Amino acid sequence: MVIYIGLAIAIVAFFFLTFLNSEVFGAQPNFKHFKEYQNFSEGVFHNQSVTEVMSDDGSFFKILKEWINRSKDNVPKNTIPIIKTDLINFNPGEQPQIIWFGHSSYLIYIEGKKILVDPVFNRASPVSIMGKPFKMSDDYKVEDFPEIDILLITHDHYDHLDYEFIKKILAKTKKIVTSKGVDAHLKLWGATQEQTISLNWNESASVENFKFSCLPARHFSGRKFKRATTLWSSFALKTENYNLYLGGDSGFDTHFERIGNELGPFDLAILECGQYGKYWPYIHMLPEETIKASKLLKAKVLLPVHWGKFSLSTHSWLEPIERAVSEAEKQNVNLLTPKIGEPIGLTENQSFKKWWTEV
């Protein structure tokens, strides 16, 4: 009997270890390259302000209780209607166009280039039973995408770095810009050294006439058990005619004002708005903080993202956008609220329907 139990434990352990070593988790970066960085010590990266992932009054059991008692509208009751734009044959014209795919994934057509940011189309999890996207009337697949001039990855969380999609889109991608350490995952999955540019905070790199500045964010990273072994970032994108802020994930902090003063004003800010929670107040912004951050960045228009595709918190799925719209009206902030898949420009005073109220 003891032999059988031991054998069963050995088999379970074998499959568990095999799973943990599968490619979906990515690769360990080479820490020796990070030793001189001020934001890296004791084997991990650090935020500019002291940042705990969980608040002092939080606990696993309190969060579990919140999940059990979460809003009945945590996921949409009906299928989300999306616009299926022909991305390959899309003609943006002379002005920049952006297509949002839900959550933090979007494609920017700007000055003859196509820039794809944090594409996630399968799930926000390493396993198929978790992190499934909301049911949508249609979806986008790798085959729907044109050749990508620049792929930008802000950090390595599963809701920003989709292993299955990345593996397939690499063949269509000319250049990749990402945060330090994230390139280890990408190279494991097939990216080349020549294809990839990884940056630390306050470092910049140019891809032809497009300047990417890697900037601080208040968040964390990790695809296994240990956090912060790779960097999380926001990015400023400066082109010949435009200045964009691509926020990634970030809690509210002083970096927004500094970036606005040093690199602003911005024609557009794309900032997270959703998946916040009572017990993790420092790593994600409340919708009201998103509006405040856009003003500190001196952004002409704001596109709120990080909502509309996954349920990664306990609030109603439409609460983030409702609160953001309300606060934007109070603060006179120009808000872009397109349907998923709908091309939009960067101009102020565009008119959008509150499509989420019809779902």
C-alpha atoms as a printed R data frame, in Angstrom:
    type eleno elety resid chain resno       x      y       z
1   ATOM     1    CA   MET     A     1   0.000  0.000   0.000
2   ATOM     2    CA   VAL     A     2   2.835  2.361   0.920
3   ATOM     3    CA   ILE     A     3   4.461  1.648  -2.431
4   ATOM     4    CA   TYR     A     4   1.279  2.556  -4.328
5   ATOM     5    CA   ILE     A     5   0.838  5.782  -2.360
6   ATOM     6    CA   GLY     A     6   4.472  6.705  -2.977
7   ATOM     7    CA   LEU     A     7   4.078  5.941  -6.669
8   ATOM     8    CA   ALA     A     8   0.934  8.080  -6.891
9   ATOM     9    CA   ILE     A     9   2.696 10.999  -5.172
10  ATOM    10    CA   ALA     A    10   5.658 10.631  -7.524
11  ATOM    11    CA   ILE     A    11   3.393 10.665 -10.594
12  ATOM    12    CA   VAL     A    12   1.514 13.767  -9.380
13  ATOM    13    CA   ALA     A    13   4.799 15.518  -8.549
14  ATOM    14    CA   PHE     A    14   6.189 14.638 -11.988
15  ATOM    15    CA   PHE     A    15   3.235 16.121 -13.834
16  ATOM    16    CA   PHE     A    16   3.166 19.184 -11.563
17  ATOM    17    CA   LEU     A    17   6.853 19.908 -12.136
18  ATOM    18    CA   THR     A    18   6.465 19.265 -15.850
19  ATOM    19    CA   PHE     A    19   3.613 21.767 -15.966
20  ATOM    20    CA   LEU     A    20   5.609 24.383 -14.045
21  ATOM    21    CA   ASN     A    21   8.424 24.026 -16.565
22  ATOM    22    CA   SER     A    22   6.179 24.423 -19.585
23  ATOM    23    CA   GLU     A    23   6.798 27.339 -21.963
24  ATOM    24    CA   VAL     A    24   3.678 29.243 -20.961
25  ATOM    25    CA   PHE     A    25   5.443 30.408 -17.783
26  ATOM    26    CA   GLY     A    26   8.300 31.928 -19.754
27  ATOM    27    CA   ALA     A    27  11.981 32.036 -18.842
28  ATOM    28    CA   GLN     A    28  14.092 33.336 -15.999
29  ATOM    29    CA   PRO     A    29  15.975 36.516 -16.997
30  ATOM    30    CA   ASN     A    30  19.717 36.868 -16.499
31  ATOM    31    CA   PHE     A    31  19.959 38.936 -13.332
32  ATOM    32    CA   LYS     A    32  23.612 39.850 -13.807
33  ATOM    33    CA   HIS     A    33  22.514 42.435 -16.374
34  ATOM    34    CA   PHE     A    34  20.331 44.189 -13.770
35  ATOM    35    CA   LYS     A    35  22.816 44.594 -10.889
36  ATOM    36    CA   GLU     A    36  23.693 48.188 -11.758
37  ATOM    37    CA   TYR     A    37  20.067 49.356 -11.901
38  ATOM    38    CA   GLN     A    38  18.856 51.558  -9.038
39  ATOM    39    CA   ASN     A    39  15.396 49.958  -9.176
40  ATOM    40    CA   PHE     A    40  16.778 46.403  -8.819
41  ATOM    41    CA   SER     A    41  18.114 44.803  -5.648
42  ATOM    42    CA   GLU     A    42  18.009 41.449  -3.885
43  ATOM    43    CA   GLY     A    43  16.931 39.719  -7.069
44  ATOM    44    CA   VAL     A    44  13.819 41.806  -7.774
45  ATOM    45    CA   PHE     A    45  12.718 45.137  -9.240
46  ATOM    46    CA   HIS     A    46  11.148 47.763  -6.971
47  ATOM    47    CA   ASN     A    47   8.550 50.496  -7.349
48  ATOM    48    CA   GLN     A    48   9.538 54.104  -6.759
49  ATOM    49    CA   SER     A    49   7.211 54.242  -3.753
50  ATOM    50    CA   VAL     A    50   6.870 51.460  -1.200
51  ATOM    51    CA   THR     A    51   4.118 49.287  -2.648
52  ATOM    52    CA   GLU     A    52   2.516 46.240  -1.129
53  ATOM    53    CA   VAL     A    53   0.416 44.101  -3.443
54  ATOM    54    CA   MET     A    54  -2.111 43.595  -0.639
55  ATOM    55    CA   SER     A    55  -3.232 46.264   1.840
56  ATOM    56    CA   ASP     A    56  -2.528 45.902   5.575
57  ATOM    57    CA   ASP     A    57  -6.140 44.966   6.299
58  ATOM    58    CA   GLY     A    58  -6.292 42.420   3.487
59  ATOM    59    CA   SER     A    59  -5.907 38.645   3.636
60  ATOM    60    CA   PHE     A    60  -6.433 35.608   1.444
61  ATOM    61    CA   PHE     A    61  -9.649 34.753   3.284
62  ATOM    62    CA   LYS     A    62 -11.054 38.280   3.015
63  ATOM    63    CA   ILE     A    63 -10.381 38.307  -0.722
64  ATOM    64    CA   LEU     A    64 -11.920 34.838  -1.053
65  ATOM    65    CA   LYS     A    65 -15.013 36.089   0.760
66  ATOM    66    CA   GLU     A    66 -15.228 39.056  -1.618
67  ATOM    67    CA   TRP     A    67 -15.026 36.714  -4.604
68  ATOM    68    CA   ILE     A    68 -17.771 34.509  -3.213
69  ATOM    69    CA   ASN     A    69 -19.979 37.570  -2.631
70  ATOM    70    CA   ARG     A    70 -18.940 39.454  -5.784
71  ATOM    71    CA   SER     A    71 -21.361 41.494  -7.868
72  ATOM    72    CA   LYS     A    72 -23.990 39.553  -9.809
73  ATOM    73    CA   ASP     A    73 -22.986 41.720 -12.774
74  ATOM    74    CA   ASN     A    74 -19.347 40.700 -12.481
75  ATOM    75    CA   VAL     A    75 -19.618 39.343 -16.030
76  ATOM    76    CA   PRO     A    76 -21.968 40.526 -18.803
77  ATOM    77    CA   LYS     A    77 -25.354 38.838 -18.952
78  ATOM    78    CA   ASN     A    78 -25.338 38.883 -22.747
79  ATOM    79    CA   THR     A    79 -22.825 38.573 -25.559
80  ATOM    80    CA   ILE     A    80 -20.782 41.728 -26.124
81  ATOM    81    CA   PRO     A    81 -21.296 42.986 -29.687
82  ATOM    82    CA   ILE     A    82 -17.994 43.929 -31.272
83  ATOM    83    CA   ILE     A    83 -16.982 45.463 -34.580
84  ATOM    84    CA   LYS     A    84 -14.863 43.153 -36.717
85  ATOM    85    CA   THR     A    85 -12.625 45.583 -38.599
86  ATOM    86    CA   ASP     A    86 -10.639 44.271 -41.566
87  ATOM    87    CA   LEU     A    87  -7.252 44.969 -40.009
88  ATOM    88    CA   ILE     A    88  -5.217 43.813 -42.988
89  ATOM    89    CA   ASN     A    89  -6.931 46.076 -45.513
90  ATOM    90    CA   PHE     A    90  -7.730 48.915 -43.117
91  ATOM    91    CA   ASN     A    91  -6.778 52.345 -44.467
92  ATOM    92    CA   PRO     A    92  -6.345 54.800 -41.577
93  ATOM    93    CA   GLY     A    93  -5.808 57.831 -43.790
94  ATOM    94    CA   GLU     A    94  -3.468 60.604 -42.722
95  ATOM    95    CA   GLN     A    95  -4.572 60.783 -39.088
96  ATOM    96    CA   PRO     A    96  -3.665 58.167 -36.439
97  ATOM    97    CA   GLN     A    97  -6.272 55.506 -35.713
98  ATOM    98    CA   ILE     A    98  -6.552 53.149 -32.756
99  ATOM    99    CA   ILE     A    99  -8.471 49.900 -32.499
100 ATOM   100    CA   TRP     A   100  -9.108 48.611 -28.976
101 ATOM   101    CA   PHE     A   101  -9.670 44.871 -28.541
102 ATOM   102    CA   GLY     A   102 -10.882 44.923 -24.949
103 ATOM   103    CA   HIS     A   103  -8.826 44.972 -21.752
104 ATOM   104    CA   SER     A   104  -5.359 46.438 -22.514
105 ATOM   105    CA   SER     A   105  -4.883 45.227 -26.089
106 ATOM   106    CA   TYR     A   106  -4.920 47.745 -28.930
107 ATOM   107    CA   LEU     A   107  -3.472 48.410 -32.375
108 ATOM   108    CA   ILE     A   108  -2.199 51.859 -33.323
109 ATOM   109    CA   TYR     A   109  -1.983 52.941 -36.964
110 ATOM   110    CA   ILE     A   110   0.262 55.986 -36.954
111 ATOM   111    CA   GLU     A   111   2.462 57.657 -39.575
112 ATOM   112    CA   GLY     A   112   2.612 54.574 -41.742
113 ATOM   113    CA   LYS     A   113   3.368 52.141 -38.908
114 ATOM   114    CA   LYS     A   114   1.319 49.540 -37.070
115 ATOM   115    CA   ILE     A   115   2.037 49.226 -33.339
116 ATOM   116    CA   LEU     A   116   0.396 46.395 -31.396
117 ATOM   117    CA   VAL     A   117   0.286 46.729 -27.594
118 ATOM   118    CA   ASP     A   118  -0.164 43.943 -24.998
119 ATOM   119    CA   PRO     A   119  -2.209 41.595 -27.217
120 ATOM   120    CA   VAL     A   120  -4.235 39.025 -25.247
121 ATOM   121    CA   PHE     A   121  -6.871 37.040 -27.125
122 ATOM   122    CA   ASN     A   122  -6.950 33.622 -25.466
123 ATOM   123    CA   ARG     A   123  -7.075 33.878 -21.666
124 ATOM   124    CA   ALA     A   124  -5.580 35.808 -18.765
125 ATOM   125    CA   SER     A   125  -4.189 32.682 -17.126
126 ATOM   126    CA   PRO     A   126  -1.691 29.847 -17.720
127 ATOM   127    CA   VAL     A   127  -4.526 27.289 -17.594
128 ATOM   128    CA   SER     A   128  -7.573 27.013 -19.829
129 ATOM   129    CA   ILE     A   129 -10.137 26.778 -17.011
130 ATOM   130    CA   MET     A   130  -9.322 30.252 -15.653
131 ATOM   131    CA   GLY     A   131  -9.114 33.795 -17.025
132 ATOM   132    CA   LYS     A   132 -11.505 33.232 -19.903
133 ATOM   133    CA   PRO     A   133 -12.619 36.346 -21.819
134 ATOM   134    CA   PHE     A   134 -16.212 37.482 -21.864
135 ATOM   135    CA   LYS     A   135 -18.375 35.999 -24.598
136 ATOM   136    CA   MET     A   136 -18.236 38.257 -27.656
137 ATOM   137    CA   SER     A   137 -20.109 38.316 -30.940
138 ATOM   138    CA   ASP     A   138 -16.843 37.756 -32.786
139 ATOM   139    CA   ASP     A   139 -13.164 37.800 -32.014
140 ATOM   140    CA   TYR     A   140  -9.798 38.534 -33.544
141 ATOM   141    CA   LYS     A   141  -7.231 35.874 -34.326
142 ATOM   142    CA   VAL     A   142  -3.623 36.043 -35.467
143 ATOM   143    CA   GLU     A   143  -4.765 35.468 -39.050
144 ATOM   144    CA   ASP     A   144  -6.760 38.718 -38.896
145 ATOM   145    CA   PHE     A   145  -3.667 40.821 -38.240
146 ATOM   146    CA   PRO     A   146  -1.417 42.533 -40.769
147 ATOM   147    CA   GLU     A   147   2.358 42.608 -40.448
148 ATOM   148    CA   ILE     A   148   3.223 44.389 -37.200
149 ATOM   149    CA   ASP     A   149   5.966 47.000 -37.339
150 ATOM   150    CA   ILE     A   150   6.382 47.229 -33.554
151 ATOM   151    CA   LEU     A   151   5.050 44.950 -30.814
152 ATOM   152    CA   LEU     A   152   5.038 46.657 -27.399
153 ATOM   153    CA   ILE     A   153   4.770 44.578 -24.214
154 ATOM   154    CA   THR     A   154   4.524 46.600 -20.981
155 ATOM   155    CA   HIS     A   155   4.948 43.689 -18.531
156 ATOM   156    CA   ASP     A   156   4.609 39.929 -18.262
157 ATOM   157    CA   HIS     A   157   1.307 39.336 -16.455
158 ATOM   158    CA   TYR     A   158  -0.997 36.902 -18.257
159 ATOM   159    CA   ASP     A   159  -3.576 39.566 -19.055
160 ATOM   160    CA   HIS     A   160  -0.884 41.507 -20.955
161 ATOM   161    CA   LEU     A   161   1.295 38.746 -22.393
162 ATOM   162    CA   ASP     A   162  -0.579 35.963 -24.185
163 ATOM   163    CA   TYR     A   163   1.762 33.024 -24.839
164 ATOM   164    CA   GLU     A   164  -0.374 31.416 -27.544
165 ATOM   165    CA   PHE     A   165  -0.928 34.647 -29.476
166 ATOM   166    CA   ILE     A   166   2.668 35.864 -29.136
167 ATOM   167    CA   LYS     A   167   4.071 32.561 -30.424
168 ATOM   168    CA   LYS     A   168   2.070 33.011 -33.620
169 ATOM   169    CA   ILE     A   169   2.397 36.780 -34.145
170 ATOM   170    CA   LEU     A   170   6.208 36.784 -33.881
171 ATOM   171    CA   ALA     A   171   6.545 35.705 -37.505
172 ATOM   172    CA   LYS     A   172   4.571 38.818 -38.504
173 ATOM   173    CA   THR     A   173   6.518 41.168 -36.239
174 ATOM   174    CA   LYS     A   174   9.466 43.323 -37.263
175 ATOM   175    CA   LYS     A   175  10.507 44.809 -33.907
176 ATOM   176    CA   ILE     A   176   9.618 44.280 -30.250
177 ATOM   177    CA   VAL     A   177   9.963 46.874 -27.479
178 ATOM   178    CA   THR     A   178   9.509 45.724 -23.906
179 ATOM   179    CA   SER     A   179  10.563 46.094 -20.269
180 ATOM   180    CA   LYS     A   180  13.755 44.585 -18.891
181 ATOM   181    CA   GLY     A   181  13.544 40.856 -18.317
182 ATOM   182    CA   VAL     A   182  10.372 40.331 -20.349
183 ATOM   183    CA   ASP     A   183  12.563 39.699 -23.388
184 ATOM   184    CA   ALA     A   184  13.654 36.404 -21.789
185 ATOM   185    CA   HIS     A   185  10.108 35.064 -22.222
186 ATOM   186    CA   LEU     A   186   9.888 36.333 -25.788
187 ATOM   187    CA   LYS     A   187  13.208 34.800 -26.815
188 ATOM   188    CA   LEU     A   188  12.178 31.447 -25.334
189 ATOM   189    CA   TRP     A   189   9.065 31.636 -27.513
190 ATOM   190    CA   GLY     A   190  10.947 32.431 -30.716
191 ATOM   191    CA   ALA     A   191  11.914 36.121 -30.779
192 ATOM   192    CA   THR     A   192  15.440 36.924 -31.910
193 ATOM   193    CA   GLN     A   193  18.047 39.155 -30.290
194 ATOM   194    CA   GLU     A   194  17.965 41.495 -33.298
195 ATOM   195    CA   GLN     A   195  14.179 41.693 -33.125
196 ATOM   196    CA   THR     A   196  13.983 42.662 -29.456
197 ATOM   197    CA   ILE     A   197  14.688 45.859 -27.520
198 ATOM   198    CA   SER     A   198  14.352 45.751 -23.715
199 ATOM   199    CA   LEU     A   199  14.493 48.905 -21.621
200 ATOM   200    CA   ASN     A   200  14.738 49.970 -18.009
201 ATOM   201    CA   TRP     A   201  12.922 52.991 -16.623
202 ATOM   202    CA   ASN     A   202  14.144 56.296 -18.059
203 ATOM   203    CA   GLU     A   203  15.873 54.572 -20.977
204 ATOM   204    CA   SER     A   204  14.857 55.285 -24.569
205 ATOM   205    CA   ALA     A   205  15.208 53.594 -27.916
206 ATOM   206    CA   SER     A   206  14.254 54.596 -31.447
207 ATOM   207    CA   VAL     A   207  12.754 52.405 -34.133
208 ATOM   208    CA   GLU     A   208  13.278 54.521 -37.223
209 ATOM   209    CA   ASN     A   209  11.564 57.858 -36.381
210 ATOM   210    CA   PHE     A   210   9.590 56.444 -33.450
211 ATOM   211    CA   LYS     A   211  11.086 57.140 -30.024
212 ATOM   212    CA   PHE     A   212  10.009 54.912 -27.146
213 ATOM   213    CA   SER     A   213  10.766 56.105 -23.609
214 ATOM   214    CA   CYS     A   214  10.408 53.468 -20.907
215 ATOM   215    CA   LEU     A   215   8.904 55.083 -17.808
216 ATOM   216    CA   PRO     A   216   7.928 54.091 -14.256
217 ATOM   217    CA   ALA     A   217   4.640 52.485 -13.280
218 ATOM   218    CA   ARG     A   218   3.404 51.362  -9.858
219 ATOM   219    CA   HIS     A   219   2.678 47.685 -10.198
220 ATOM   220    CA   PHE     A   220   4.534 44.349 -10.127
221 ATOM   221    CA   SER     A   221   5.244 41.384 -12.411
222 ATOM   222    CA   GLY     A   222   5.520 37.612 -12.454
223 ATOM   223    CA   ARG     A   223   4.280 34.506 -14.240
224 ATOM   224    CA   LYS     A   224   5.189 31.943 -11.563
225 ATOM   225    CA   PHE     A   225   5.408 32.217  -7.793
226 ATOM   226    CA   LYS     A   226   8.114 34.851  -7.383
227 ATOM   227    CA   ARG     A   227   7.137 38.421  -8.184
228 ATOM   228    CA   ALA     A   228   9.104 41.298  -9.684
229 ATOM   229    CA   THR     A   229  11.920 39.390 -11.422
230 ATOM   230    CA   THR     A   230  11.012 41.281 -14.600
231 ATOM   231    CA   LEU     A   231  10.145 44.965 -14.955
232 ATOM   232    CA   TRP     A   232   6.726 46.611 -15.401
233 ATOM   233    CA   SER     A   233   6.591 49.917 -17.253
234 ATOM   234    CA   SER     A   234   4.656 52.639 -18.948
235 ATOM   235    CA   PHE     A   235   5.889 54.088 -22.245
236 ATOM   236    CA   ALA     A   236   5.898 57.419 -24.012
237 ATOM   237    CA   LEU     A   237   5.808 57.191 -27.799
238 ATOM   238    CA   LYS     A   238   7.105 60.233 -29.650
239 ATOM   239    CA   THR     A   239   6.651 60.372 -33.421
240 ATOM   240    CA   GLU     A   240   7.282 63.187 -35.850
241 ATOM   241    CA   ASN     A   241   3.856 64.709 -35.204
242 ATOM   242    CA   TYR     A   242   2.411 63.039 -32.111
243 ATOM   243    CA   ASN     A   243   3.141 62.334 -28.472
244 ATOM   244    CA   LEU     A   244   1.352 59.350 -26.865
245 ATOM   245    CA   TYR     A   245   1.400 57.922 -23.341
246 ATOM   246    CA   LEU     A   246   0.869 54.154 -23.158
247 ATOM   247    CA   GLY     A   247   0.257 53.446 -19.515
248 ATOM   248    CA   GLY     A   248   0.345 49.668 -19.032
249 ATOM   249    CA   ASP     A   249  -0.762 48.799 -15.497
250 ATOM   250    CA   SER     A   250  -0.179 51.203 -12.623
251 ATOM   251    CA   GLY     A   251  -1.563 52.319  -9.334
252 ATOM   252    CA   PHE     A   252  -1.732 56.040  -8.721
253 ATOM   253    CA   ASP     A   253   1.525 57.720  -7.707
254 ATOM   254    CA   THR     A   254   3.718 60.777  -8.206
255 ATOM   255    CA   HIS     A   255   5.212 59.559 -11.495
256 ATOM   256    CA   PHE     A   256   2.219 60.793 -13.493
257 ATOM   257    CA   GLU     A   257   2.832 64.420 -12.573
258 ATOM   258    CA   ARG     A   258   6.568 64.146 -13.209
259 ATOM   259    CA   ILE     A   259   6.053 62.525 -16.607
260 ATOM   260    CA   GLY     A   260   3.467 65.153 -17.537
261 ATOM   261    CA   ASN     A   261   5.829 67.966 -16.615
262 ATOM   262    CA   GLU     A   262   8.885 66.466 -18.304
263 ATOM   263    CA   LEU     A   263   7.428 64.785 -21.401
264 ATOM   264    CA   GLY     A   264   3.915 66.199 -21.788
265 ATOM   265    CA   PRO     A   265   1.589 67.386 -23.015
266 ATOM   266    CA   PHE     A   266   0.330 64.207 -24.671
267 ATOM   267    CA   ASP     A   267  -2.066 63.977 -27.591
268 ATOM   268    CA   LEU     A   268  -3.448 60.804 -26.037
269 ATOM   269    CA   ALA     A   269  -3.102 58.882 -22.785
270 ATOM   270    CA   ILE     A   270  -4.141 55.231 -22.605
271 ATOM   271    CA   LEU     A   271  -4.613 54.344 -18.938
272 ATOM   272    CA   GLU     A   272  -5.926 51.382 -16.984
273 ATOM   273    CA   CYS     A   273  -9.461 51.649 -15.619
274 ATOM   274    CA   GLY     A   274 -10.661 48.465 -13.989
275 ATOM   275    CA   GLN     A   275  -9.751 45.350 -11.994
276 ATOM   276    CA   TYR     A   276  -9.202 47.467  -8.886
277 ATOM   277    CA   GLY     A   277 -10.135 46.146  -5.455
278 ATOM   278    CA   LYS     A   278 -10.471 47.128  -1.809
279 ATOM   279    CA   TYR     A   279  -7.567 44.930  -0.743
280 ATOM   280    CA   TRP     A   280  -5.119 45.875  -3.526
281 ATOM   281    CA   PRO     A   281  -5.410 49.687  -3.682
282 ATOM   282    CA   TYR     A   282  -1.797 50.470  -4.635
283 ATOM   283    CA   ILE     A   283  -1.331 48.450  -7.823
284 ATOM   284    CA   HIS     A   284  -4.428 49.485  -9.796
285 ATOM   285    CA   MET     A   285  -6.183 52.829 -10.080
286 ATOM   286    CA   LEU     A   286  -9.756 53.636  -9.239
287 ATOM   287    CA   PRO     A   287 -11.579 55.213 -12.213
288 ATOM   288    CA   GLU     A   288 -11.449 58.609 -10.520
289 ATOM   289    CA   GLU     A   289  -7.671 58.254 -10.199
290 ATOM   290    CA   THR     A   290  -7.461 57.381 -13.891
291 ATOM   291    CA   ILE     A   291  -9.096 60.690 -14.741
292 ATOM   292    CA   LYS     A   292  -6.792 62.530 -12.331
293 ATOM   293    CA   ALA     A   293  -3.720 60.838 -13.825
294 ATOM   294    CA   SER     A   294  -4.704 61.919 -17.345
295 ATOM   295    CA   LYS     A   295  -4.907 65.523 -16.182
296 ATOM   296    CA   LEU     A   296  -1.493 65.315 -14.511
297 ATOM   297    CA   LEU     A   297  -0.099 63.868 -17.746
298 ATOM   298    CA   LYS     A   298  -1.579 66.867 -19.578
299 ATOM   299    CA   ALA     A   299  -3.340 64.542 -22.019
300 ATOM   300    CA   LYS     A   300  -5.697 66.042 -24.583
301 ATOM   301    CA   VAL     A   301  -7.790 62.862 -24.742
302 ATOM   302    CA   LEU     A   302  -7.989 59.712 -22.627
303 ATOM   303    CA   LEU     A   303  -8.708 56.127 -23.674
304 ATOM   304    CA   PRO     A   304  -9.578 54.059 -20.560
305 ATOM   305    CA   VAL     A   305  -8.593 50.394 -20.907
306 ATOM   306    CA   HIS     A   306  -8.123 47.318 -18.671
307 ATOM   307    CA   TRP     A   307 -11.860 46.625 -18.673
308 ATOM   308    CA   GLY     A   308 -14.454 45.064 -20.975
309 ATOM   309    CA   LYS     A   309 -12.898 41.629 -21.553
310 ATOM   310    CA   PHE     A   310 -11.991 39.802 -18.336
311 ATOM   311    CA   SER     A   311 -13.286 39.536 -14.797
312 ATOM   312    CA   LEU     A   312 -10.155 39.864 -12.662
313 ATOM   313    CA   SER     A   313 -11.775 41.642  -9.731
314 ATOM   314    CA   THR     A   314 -15.058 41.590  -7.842
315 ATOM   315    CA   HIS     A   315 -16.724 44.753  -9.119
316 ATOM   316    CA   SER     A   316 -19.424 44.881 -11.791
317 ATOM   317    CA   TRP     A   317 -17.926 44.524 -15.266
318 ATOM   318    CA   LEU     A   318 -19.299 47.924 -16.337
319 ATOM   319    CA   GLU     A   319 -18.621 49.813 -13.089
320 ATOM   320    CA   PRO     A   320 -15.160 51.054 -14.184
321 ATOM   321    CA   ILE     A   321 -16.376 52.762 -17.340
322 ATOM   322    CA   GLU     A   322 -19.488 54.181 -15.665
323 ATOM   323    CA   ARG     A   323 -17.393 55.759 -12.929
324 ATOM   324    CA   ALA     A   324 -14.806 57.005 -15.422
325 ATOM   325    CA   VAL     A   325 -17.456 58.642 -17.622
326 ATOM   326    CA   SER     A   326 -19.044 60.319 -14.607
327 ATOM   327    CA   GLU     A   327 -15.735 61.685 -13.316
328 ATOM   328    CA   ALA     A   328 -14.583 62.762 -16.786
329 ATOM   329    CA   GLU     A   329 -17.725 64.869 -17.114
330 ATOM   330    CA   LYS     A   330 -17.039 66.509 -13.762
331 ATOM   331    CA   GLN     A   331 -13.384 67.190 -14.596
332 ATOM   332    CA   ASN     A   332 -13.983 68.179 -18.237
333 ATOM   333    CA   VAL     A   333 -11.757 65.372 -19.557
334 ATOM   334    CA   ASN     A   334 -12.201 64.224 -23.161
335 ATOM   335    CA   LEU     A   335 -12.907 60.498 -22.947
336 ATOM   336    CA   LEU     A   336 -12.784 57.972 -25.802
337 ATOM   337    CA   THR     A   337 -15.198 55.065 -25.238
338 ATOM   338    CA   PRO     A   338 -15.294 53.050 -28.477
339 ATOM   339    CA   LYS     A   339 -16.816 49.654 -29.022
340 ATOM   340    CA   ILE     A   340 -14.361 46.785 -29.092
341 ATOM   341    CA   GLY     A   341 -12.905 46.682 -32.600
342 ATOM   342    CA   GLU     A   342 -14.071 50.178 -33.563
343 ATOM   343    CA   PRO     A   343 -11.436 52.441 -35.191
344 ATOM   344    CA   ILE     A   344 -11.113 55.820 -33.480
345 ATOM   345    CA   GLY     A   345  -9.005 58.930 -33.960
346 ATOM   346    CA   LEU     A   346  -7.249 61.176 -31.454
347 ATOM   347    CA   THR     A   347  -9.422 64.235 -31.889
348 ATOM   348    CA   GLU     A   348 -11.318 65.817 -29.041
349 ATOM   349    CA   ASN     A   349 -15.097 65.901 -28.669
350 ATOM   350    CA   GLN     A   350 -15.805 62.627 -30.477
351 ATOM   351    CA   SER     A   351 -19.270 61.215 -29.868
352 ATOM   352    CA   PHE     A   352 -19.744 57.684 -28.532
353 ATOM   353    CA   LYS     A   353 -22.788 55.702 -27.472
354 ATOM   354    CA   LYS     A   354 -22.794 54.046 -24.057
355 ATOM   355    CA   TRP     A   355 -22.745 50.651 -25.748
356 ATOM   356    CA   TRP     A   356 -22.059 48.759 -22.506
357 ATOM   357    CA   THR     A   357 -25.505 49.680 -21.157
358 ATOM   358    CA   GLU     A   358 -27.101 47.641 -23.958
359 ATOM   359    CA   VAL     A   359 -25.261 44.406 -23.150
